[in-house]
Amino acid sequence: MKEMIKRVREEKGGFTLAELLIVVAIILVLVAVAVPVFTGAMGNAQESVAKANIHAVKSQASAQYLLQKKTGDVYYTATVDAEGNVTALTENSTGTPTEASTIKADIGNKPVQITVKITAADVSGTGGGTGTE
């Protein structure tokens, strides 16, 4: 009888509880490392999209500035939808240029309002204008 029990125990394959706990611990460590890296990458991606949206609004505003033969400082506000399309570009007498960090949380979720300042230096190629990126 003892011989039969010994043979059955030897033939059983599988993992011990200790081995399973080690595997679970390794998986937990990998997840603990991966989650912050992933969220950091998402934040960087949102910042890049926000900067690209601001650049798109600046490009359209610069074109409008040139077409209307404006001089001096002019503020433009536009709506950028969740897909990144610039719509409803309007001229304002005053404004505060939008910073990329203030709109990155809204990227892809809802339309955002972006205000840019265009100067003669922006469209002449001699200046950098207001740094909103």
C-alpha positions as CSV (number, residue, x, y, z in Angstrom):
1,M,0.0,0.0,0.0
2,K,2.8,2.4,0.9
3,E,4.5,1.6,-2.4
4,M,1.3,2.5,-4.3
5,I,0.9,5.8,-2.6
6,K,4.5,6.7,-3.2
7,R,4.1,5.8,-6.9
8,V,0.9,8.0,-7.2
9,R,2.7,10.9,-5.6
10,E,5.7,10.7,-7.9
11,E,3.6,10.4,-11.0
12,K,1.5,13.5,-10.3
13,G,2.7,16.6,-12.2
14,G,2.0,20.2,-11.4
15,F,3.3,23.2,-9.5
16,T,3.7,23.6,-5.8
17,L,2.1,26.4,-4.0
18,A,5.4,28.1,-3.5
19,E,6.1,28.1,-7.3
20,L,2.7,29.6,-8.0
21,L,3.2,32.3,-5.4
22,I,6.6,33.2,-7.0
23,V,5.0,33.5,-10.4
24,V,2.2,35.7,-9.1
25,A,4.7,37.9,-7.3
26,I,6.8,38.4,-10.5
27,I,3.6,39.3,-12.4
28,L,2.7,41.9,-9.8
29,V,6.1,43.4,-9.9
30,L,5.9,43.7,-13.7
31,V,2.5,45.3,-13.6
32,A,3.7,47.7,-10.9
33,V,6.5,48.8,-13.2
34,A,4.5,48.9,-16.4
35,V,1.6,51.0,-15.2
36,P,3.6,54.2,-14.4
37,V,5.5,53.9,-17.6
38,F,2.3,53.5,-19.6
39,T,0.6,56.5,-18.0
40,G,3.8,58.6,-18.5
41,A,3.8,57.7,-22.2
42,M,0.1,58.7,-22.4
43,G,0.8,62.1,-20.8
44,N,3.7,62.7,-23.3
45,A,1.4,61.7,-26.2
46,Q,-1.3,64.1,-25.0
47,E,1.2,66.9,-24.7
48,S,2.4,66.3,-28.2
49,V,-1.1,66.3,-29.6
50,A,-1.9,69.5,-27.7
51,K,1.3,71.2,-29.2
52,A,0.3,69.9,-32.7
53,N,-3.2,71.4,-32.3
54,I,-1.8,74.7,-31.2
55,H,0.5,74.7,-34.2
56,A,-2.4,73.9,-36.5
57,V,-4.4,76.9,-35.1
58,K,-1.3,79.1,-35.5
59,S,-0.9,78.1,-39.1
60,Q,-4.5,78.9,-39.9
61,A,-4.4,82.1,-37.9
62,S,-1.2,83.2,-39.8
63,A,-2.9,82.6,-43.1
64,Q,-5.9,84.6,-42.0
65,Y,-3.6,87.4,-40.8
66,L,-1.9,87.5,-44.2
67,L,-5.1,87.3,-46.2
68,Q,-6.6,90.2,-44.2
69,K,-3.4,92.2,-44.4
70,K,-3.3,92.8,-40.7
71,T,-0.6,94.6,-38.8
72,G,0.4,94.5,-35.2
73,D,-0.7,91.9,-32.7
74,V,-3.9,90.0,-33.4
75,Y,-5.4,87.2,-31.3
76,Y,-7.3,84.3,-32.9
77,T,-9.4,81.7,-31.1
78,A,-10.4,78.4,-32.7
79,T,-12.1,75.3,-31.7
80,V,-10.3,72.0,-32.2
81,D,-12.5,68.9,-32.1
82,A,-11.6,65.5,-30.7
83,E,-10.2,64.4,-34.1
84,G,-7.9,67.4,-34.3
85,N,-9.8,69.4,-36.9
86,V,-9.6,73.2,-36.5
87,T,-12.9,74.9,-36.9
88,A,-14.5,78.3,-36.1
89,L,-11.4,80.5,-36.3
90,T,-12.3,84.0,-35.0
91,E,-10.4,87.2,-34.5
92,N,-10.3,88.7,-31.0
93,S,-9.1,92.1,-29.8
94,T,-7.4,90.6,-26.7
95,G,-6.7,87.2,-25.4
96,T,-4.3,85.0,-23.5
97,P,-2.4,82.4,-25.7
98,T,-3.3,78.8,-24.8
99,E,-0.6,76.7,-23.2
100,A,-0.3,73.1,-24.3
101,S,-0.3,71.9,-20.7
102,T,-3.7,73.5,-20.0
103,I,-5.5,71.5,-22.8
104,K,-3.7,68.2,-22.9
105,A,-6.2,66.5,-20.5
106,D,-9.0,67.4,-22.9
107,I,-7.3,66.0,-26.0
108,G,-9.5,63.4,-27.7
109,N,-12.3,63.8,-25.2
110,K,-14.1,67.0,-26.3
111,P,-13.5,70.1,-28.4
112,V,-11.1,72.6,-27.0
113,Q,-10.7,76.3,-27.4
114,I,-7.3,77.5,-28.4
115,T,-6.2,81.1,-28.5
116,V,-3.0,82.2,-30.3
117,K,-1.3,85.5,-30.8
118,I,-0.1,86.4,-34.2
119,T,2.4,89.2,-34.9
120,A,4.0,90.6,-38.0
121,A,7.2,88.8,-37.0
122,D,5.3,85.5,-37.0
123,V,4.3,85.7,-40.6
124,S,7.4,87.4,-41.9
125,G,9.6,84.5,-40.8
126,T,11.9,86.7,-38.6
127,G,10.4,86.0,-35.2
128,G,9.1,83.2,-33.2
129,G,6.1,85.0,-31.8
130,T,4.4,84.1,-28.6
131,G,5.7,80.7,-27.4
132,T,2.5,78.8,-26.6
133,E,4.0,75.4,-27.3
